[in-house]
Amino acid sequence: MKTSLFIAIVLLAGCTAGIIHGLVNLAIVEPYLDTAIGIENEHLFATGEAENTAEFQAEYAAYRIWQKGGQLLAGAILGTSIGALFGIVFGFSREVLPGTGFIKKSLFLAAIMWATLYVIPLLKYPANPPTVGDPETIVLRQALYLGFIAISGFGALGFYQIYKRINKKFLAFVGYAALVSAAFVIMPANPDPVTAPEDLVNGFRITSAVAVSAFWLSVGVILGALWQKLQPDRIPQSKFSN
């Protein structure tokens, strides 16, 4: 393995996919965030916690411009981090992944990680816009979500190891399904009720899912294409060999 080339491929794939995720967020998710934050502001005005003044609106507009401008940077940083994990897993598992080329292998792995690290946790703890939830429960909600990701992700890894060692392969899938089902039952529900308008919540969830799916599709295609083109695992032939 050419270590420097491997690192470059992994970081480039993750960073590029992260930027794509940021662009998709800007295009389709941010409008729902604008609406959600607008509802929050109206609540502040109604309760007297803030006044609807020109100064408030100017500060809010400047903040949102800064926030939106950071989408691409945040996407690149997060994408690089997740891409590094994806690349390491791909590097170790590429020989056993199904598919005739590295792009298909990479896409298959991306689909698995998308399902175990995003879709399954999302079924338990769906994404909600900023208007949903008490600020005092943010830490708890994040801990629950990250905990479910850990259970699903490490569970998939553990049962994959079992899958390789047993003859009755279906038992590994049954075991993983049982683990996730138990987590669904045991772990508490979201502590905050969803009080935002239904169309806002559903629109936010759908567009957020599209953005995250775009990331996993992108990182799978980009890493697979770069790997197939540059072949960092190719062992150079010695000039002294016959």
C-alpha positions as a printed Julia matrix, in Angstrom:
242×3 Matrix{Float64}:
   0.0     0.0     0.0
   1.34    3.42   -0.97
   0.53    5.22    2.26
   0.83    8.8     1.05
  -1.28    8.11   -2.04
  -3.87    6.29    0.07
  -4.15    9.24    2.46
  -4.44   11.7    -0.42
  -7.22    9.68   -2.08
  -9.16    9.28    1.15
  -8.91   12.95    2.14
  -9.74   14.2    -1.35
 -12.77   11.93   -1.66
 -14.08   12.88    1.78
 -13.47   16.6     1.36
 -15.08   16.72   -2.1
 -18.1    14.72   -0.96
 -18.4    17.02    2.06
 -18.45   20.09   -0.16
 -21.14   18.47   -2.3
 -23.12   17.83    0.87
 -22.71   21.48    1.83
 -23.91   22.66   -1.58
 -26.98   20.42   -1.42
 -27.69   21.71    2.08
 -27.5    25.29    0.87
 -29.82   24.56   -2.02
 -32.6    22.55   -0.39
 -32.22   22.43    3.42
 -31.45   26.06    4.24
 -34.88   27.37    3.13
 -36.48   25.15    5.78
 -33.97   26.39    8.35
 -34.88   29.98    7.46
 -38.54   29.19    8.08
 -37.8    27.35   11.33
 -35.6    30.12   12.72
 -38.22   32.66   11.67
 -40.76   30.79   13.82
 -38.28   30.82   16.7
 -37.85   34.57   16.33
 -41.61   35.12   16.32
 -41.79   33.15   19.57
 -39.09   35.37   21.09
 -41.02   38.47   20.08
 -44.29   37.08   21.45
 -42.78   36.19   24.84
 -40.88   39.45   25.14
 -37.47   37.77   25.14
 -36.47   39.9    22.14
 -37.79   42.94   20.31
 -38.49   43.01   16.59
 -36.26   45.97   15.87
 -34.19   46.96   12.86
 -31.07   46.22   14.89
 -32.28   42.7    15.7
 -33.11   41.98   12.06
 -29.73   43.32   10.91
 -27.87   41.14   13.42
 -29.99   38.14   12.48
 -29.38   38.65    8.74
 -25.63   38.99    9.31
 -25.6    35.86   11.44
 -27.45   33.82    8.82
 -25.1    35.02    6.08
 -22.13   33.96    8.19
 -23.82   30.65    9.01
 -24.63   29.86    5.39
 -21.15   30.88    4.3
 -19.69   28.31    6.65
 -21.71   25.46    5.16
 -19.05   24.53    2.63
 -16.21   24.73    5.16
 -18.16   22.69    7.69
 -19.07   20.2     4.98
 -15.44   19.86    3.92
 -14.26   19.29    7.5
 -16.99   16.8     8.36
 -16.64   15.09    4.99
 -12.9    14.7     5.45
 -13.43   13.12    8.88
 -16.1    10.67    7.72
 -14.22   10.07    4.48
 -11.15    9.05    6.47
 -13.2     6.44    8.34
 -14.77    5.27    5.08
 -11.38    5.02    3.38
  -9.86    2.99    6.21
 -12.77    0.55    6.18
 -12.58    0.29    2.39
  -8.83   -0.29    2.51
  -9.26   -3.27    4.82
 -12.38   -4.74    3.21
 -11.97   -4.06   -0.52
 -10.94   -7.62   -1.34
 -14.09   -9.16    0.14
 -16.61   -6.55   -1.03
 -18.85   -7.69   -3.91
 -18.46   -6.06   -7.3
 -16.24   -6.3   -10.36
 -14.51   -2.94   -9.96
 -13.47   -0.59   -7.19
 -16.3     1.86   -7.92
 -18.93   -0.84   -7.39
 -17.11   -2.1    -4.3
 -16.89    1.41   -2.89
 -20.56    2.11   -3.6
 -21.55   -1.14   -1.9
 -19.61   -0.18    1.23
 -21.05    3.34    1.11
 -24.56    1.88    1.0
 -23.85   -0.3     4.04
 -22.4     2.59    6.05
 -25.23    4.89    4.92
 -27.75    2.36    6.2
 -26.05    1.47    9.49
 -24.77    4.93   10.45
 -27.6     7.08    9.12
 -30.83    5.36    8.08
 -31.25    2.98   11.02
 -30.46    5.62   13.71
 -32.74    8.04   11.84
 -35.68    5.66   12.23
 -35.33    5.96   16.01
 -34.34    9.62   16.21
 -35.56   11.53   13.11
 -33.92   14.83   12.24
 -35.8    17.9    13.44
 -35.49   21.6    12.57
 -34.27   24.11   15.19
 -37.8    24.92   16.39
 -38.19   21.41   17.81
 -36.74   20.77   21.23
 -35.85   22.46   24.49
 -32.33   23.98   24.43
 -31.7    22.34   27.81
 -32.12   18.86   26.31
 -29.69   19.33   23.4
 -26.89   17.38   25.11
 -29.24   14.52   25.98
 -30.66   14.36   22.45
 -27.2    14.37   20.9
 -26.02   11.66   23.3
 -29.0     9.45   22.46
 -28.47    9.87   18.72
 -24.72    9.26   18.87
 -25.28    6.31   21.16
 -27.64    4.71   18.67
 -25.14    5.31   15.86
 -22.47    3.57   17.95
 -24.73    0.59   18.66
 -25.68    0.23   15.0
 -22.18    0.8    13.63
 -20.21   -1.36   16.07
 -22.99   -3.94   15.97
 -22.66   -4.2    12.19
 -18.89   -4.54   12.51
 -19.16   -7.19   15.2
 -21.74   -9.28   13.38
 -19.7    -9.03   10.18
 -16.86  -10.74   12.03
 -19.32  -13.42   13.13
 -20.62  -13.67    9.54
 -17.11  -14.58    8.34
 -16.71  -17.35   10.91
 -20.0   -19.25   10.8
 -21.55  -21.5     8.19
 -25.13  -20.33    8.69
 -24.57  -16.78    7.46
 -28.16  -15.7     7.98
 -27.66  -15.94   11.75
 -25.38  -12.9    11.62
 -28.15  -10.85   10.0
 -30.65  -12.15   12.54
 -28.3   -11.21   15.36
 -27.79   -7.69   14.05
 -31.53   -7.23   13.57
 -32.13   -8.44   17.13
 -29.52   -6.02   18.51
 -31.0    -3.04   16.68
 -34.54   -4.05   17.65
 -33.51   -4.27   21.3
 -31.92   -0.83   21.07
 -35.14    0.54   19.58
 -37.12   -0.78   22.55
 -34.66   -0.01   25.35
 -33.41    3.44   24.39
 -35.72    6.32   25.33
 -37.67    8.29   22.77
 -36.88   11.87   21.84
 -37.54   13.8    25.07
 -39.15   16.77   23.31
 -42.53   16.82   21.54
 -42.65   17.91   17.9
 -44.66   21.14   17.94
 -43.47   22.68   14.66
 -45.77   22.66   11.6
 -45.94   19.2    10.02
 -45.04   20.4     6.52
 -41.94   22.14    7.89
 -40.79   19.09    9.83
 -41.42   16.66    6.96
 -39.78   18.95    4.41
 -36.73   19.38    6.63
 -36.41   15.64    7.2
 -36.75   14.77    3.51
 -34.27   17.38    2.28
 -31.81   16.52    5.06
 -32.0    12.86    4.02
 -31.34   13.83    0.4
 -28.28   15.87    1.45
 -26.8    13.08    3.57
 -27.52   10.5     0.87
 -25.77   12.75   -1.66
 -22.68   12.67    0.56
 -22.55    8.88    0.78
 -23.2     8.49   -2.94
 -20.49   11.03   -3.73
 -17.85    9.6    -1.4
 -18.52    6.11   -2.77
 -18.16    7.17   -6.4
 -15.2     9.5    -5.88
 -13.13    7.18   -3.71
 -13.85    4.21   -5.95
 -12.95    6.14   -9.09
  -9.72    7.5    -7.58
  -8.76    4.08   -6.27
  -9.4     2.47   -9.63
  -7.41    5.16  -11.43
  -4.43    5.51   -9.07
  -4.35    2.02   -7.48
  -2.65    2.86   -4.17
  -2.6    -0.85   -3.26
  -0.63   -1.84   -6.35
   2.76   -3.28   -5.48
   5.39   -1.86   -7.86
   7.3    -4.51   -9.75
  10.97   -4.64   -8.86
  13.34   -3.85  -11.68
  15.34   -6.9   -10.65
  12.4    -9.28  -11.03
  12.11  -11.5   -14.06
